[in-house]
Each structure stands twice: as structure tokens, then as C-alpha cells.
Amino acid sequence: MLSAVLGMASCESKAIPPQQTGKLFRLVSCRDHPRLRLLPYGYYRDRGVVSVAAGMNLFVRFMNRILKDQGQVTVTIEKEPPRQPEILHLLHQSDLYAQSLYPAESNHLVDIKTLEKPEVGFFVARHDGAIVGCCALVDAGDGTAEIKRMFVDPKARGLKIGRKLLERIEAHGLEIGLNAIRLETGIYQPEAINLYRSAGYADIEAFGNYLPDPLSLFMEKPLG
């Protein structure tokens, strides 16, 4: 089953007793993938595979953690133009995700033209060169700026891309002399809410052109 899911006919596996590892693992030996070593025992066999895509997402997330622990993951975050095919695809994923959670009146997504404006800093996260996340910082012109379009490819979860993007735009905010960074996020996104709160963002009232919305949270973090 493992070979079928991963498409690796050259892979062989055997169980490792828990007394050797502290956990029950399956050793995977792949001629074409020398970095692949350990998967949880029965990870695919016992749970079954509903779809190849679902299995691959689990596999990629697991391997991201393994490679990160081994210091073999390279993540870069730089300012880049938003109008790139990979970024447009990422933004489309973000649109679909937001639309699945909230009605149109509670979705406050900015379009590609807005992201190209001079007052917007647009940052792209790459994992070994591939685009895996993005985030924009929109300068309000009053000493504050707003986080928009923060999104991480689900296949890159586990690499702390969201936190790295947040740290990068906060550094950018300090560079351009901002006093505070603000944001709006939805109540059905606990991971995002926990990220912001753990980074020092506190709840505030609706700001700018926003109206109070029971589906929205508004937050701010002072800089400096």
C-alpha cells in the first residue's frame, strides 16, 4: 500500500519494534529517495487511503517535519511581485477557503490590483524555491498598516511558514516606521487566531472601513 500511495515501486518497508524507538514506526528504504527513513507504523495501511491526494498531503507534512528536524529545509521570505502564476493559484486557494467558511459580506479579500499598489508590501515564502505562502502589508498612511492575504499552502503546514511571514512583515513595519500593525480575521480560523495572539496581537474594535461583524475579529500589535 505504501508503494502505491507514494508511487515508489523501489520502496520497501519493515516494522520497527517500539522498544527500539519509543514509538511504533515503519522503516522505509527507498533507492530513489535516500532521505526517506521513518514513517509511523501503519500510517497508510491501517488507516486506509481515501484518495492519493489526501495520502500525499499527510506524507508531505510528515516529511516536512522530519527534514526540518534534520536541518534540511530551506525557507526564504522575500518581497516579490504578486502577479505570478504560482501566487495567483495560491490566492485562488485562499479565496475558496474563505468562501467555504464565511458569507460574501464577511469576506474582506483584496484583489491582485490592490496588492500591486505602491503602498502594499507583498511577501512570498518559498520552500526550497517553491512558493508555499504569501502575505501583504497595506500601509494606511496614519502610522499603521494592515495584514492582508496571509495564506499558507496546506502542503507546507508544519514548517511554521505563517509565523515566519508574520515576523518578516513586522520587521518590514519597523523598517518603514510603523507604530502598529492591525488585522481582521475570521472566528472560524483558530490556527490563525492562535498565531496572532501568541505573537502579541490583542483584540480591538473594528477599524478603518470595517463595520462590526460577529464573524470577524479585529486585532492590533504595537511596534517598537
N, C-alpha and C positions, 0 to 999 in steps of 0.2 A: 504493500500500500504506500509506503514512504516513497519508493521509487516512482510510482505512478503519479503521486501528488507533485513531487518536485521535478519530474521529468528527467530524472538522473538514473539511467539504466546502470551506470557504473557504481552506484551506491550500494553498500552492504551495511547491515547493522546487526548488533547483538546487544543483549541486555547486560547492564552492569548492576550487580547486587547493591542495594542501598547501603550496606555496611562499608562499602569502599568509597562512597561519595557523600553520604549523609542524606542523599535523595535518590529516588529511583530514576535512573537515566538510561537512555539507549545510546550506545556508541555508534556513530555513523562515520564510515570511511568512504570518502568519495575521491576517486582518482582525479576528477576534473575540478574538484573544489576542496583543496587541501586545508582551507581554514575551517571547514565544517567538521566539528568534532562531537558535540554533545547535543542531543535533543531529549526532552523529558520522555521517559519510557511510556509508550502507548499514546503519545501525543496525538498522532493521527489514527493509529489502528483502533484504539479503544473508543475514541470519541466519534469516529466516523468522519467522512468528509462530505459535507453537503454540496460544496462546489469547489472547484480547483481554485477559484479566486479567493474564497474565504480561507482555504488552507494556506495559500501563498501569503496572504496578509498576516496570518498568525506566524508563519515561518519567518517572514522578513522582520517582523517586530522582535521576535526572539533572537534572531541573529544580530540585529542592531544592538541589542543589549550585550550580547557576547563580545562583539567586536569592539564596542565602546570600552568594556572592562579590560580588553587586551590593548587598548590604546591604538586601535587600527582604524578608527573612524575620523574622517576629516570633515568638519563642518565650517563653512565660511559664511559670513553675513556681510554683504556689501550693498551700497546704493546702486541701483540699476534702473533702466527704463522699464516701465510696466508693460509696454506693448511688445511682448514676446509670446510666441505660441504656447510655450510651457506655462507661462504665467496666466495667460488667458484661460487655459484649461483649468488651472488651479482656482482662478476666480469663479469659473463656472461651477466647479465642485462646491465652492463656498456658497454660491447662490442657491444651489439645490439643497444644501444642508440647512441653510437659514429658512428656506421656503418650507421645508419639512417640519420645522419647529414652530413658526410664527405666521400669523396672517400678514398680508401685504402692508397694512398700516403700521405694523410693529417692526417691519424690516427697514433698516436705515442704511442700506448698502450704497456706496458711491460707485459711479461708473468709471470706465477707463479714462474718459476725458478729464474727469476731476483728478484722477491720480496723476495725470500728466501736467497739472498746473504747477507753476514755479514755487508756490508756497507749500507744496507737498514733497516730503522726503519719502521715497519709496525704497524699501529694503527687501532684499531677496536672500533667503537661506539656501545654500547648496550643500548637499551631502555627496562628497567625492565627485563634485562637478554637476550633479543633477539637482534641479530645482525642487525643493521639498517644502518650502514655506515662504510666506511674504507678510509684510506689514507696512502700513503707511502712517506717517505722522503729518497731520494737517495743521499748519500754523494759523491760529485765529487772529493774529495781529495785535493781541492785547497782553502778550506775555505768557499765553497758554497755547497749547496745541492739543489736538485730539487724535487718539489712536483709531485708525480705521483699517478694515480689511486684514485683520490678523487671522491667518489661516495656515494650518499645517497639514500636509498630505497625510492621510491616515496610515500609509505605509511607513512613514518616518516617525511614528509615535514611539516613545521610549528613548529618543535622543535628546530630549529637553530642548527641542527647536523653539517652542513658544517662549520659554524663559530666555533663551539666547537672543531672540528677536527683541524681546522686551528690554533686555539690558542694553542692546545696541541702540534702540531708539531713545532710551533715556540718556545715554551718553551723547547722542546727537542733540537732544534737547538742551543739555548743558552747554554743548559747543555753540549753539546759536542763541544762548542767553535766555532760555525759557524759565519762567518762575514755577510752572506746574504743567503736568500732563493730565488730561481728562479722557474719559471714555464712556461709551454706552455699550452694555452687553445684555444678553437676554437671561431671564431667570431659569431657563431650561438648559443652561450650559454650565454645570457645576465645575467642570475641569477648568474652564476659563475663569470663573469667579474665584476659585481657589488659587489659581496662579496669580491673579491681580492682588488679591488680599495678602497672600504670602509675600508679595513684593512691596507691600506698603501702601496700596491704594485703599482709600476709605470712601464710604458711601456719601454722596452729596445729593442735592436737589437737581432736578432737570436743568440743563444749562443750554446756552445758545438758542438755537431754533427748536430744540426739543420741547415737547409737551409731556407732562406727567403720563406715564403709561404703566399699568400694573404688570406688564410683561417685560419691562426694562429695569435695569439697574444703572445708576449713574455713579461714577467713581472719579476720584482725583488723587494725585500724588504730588506734593510739593517737591521741587528740585532745589539742589544747592544746600 
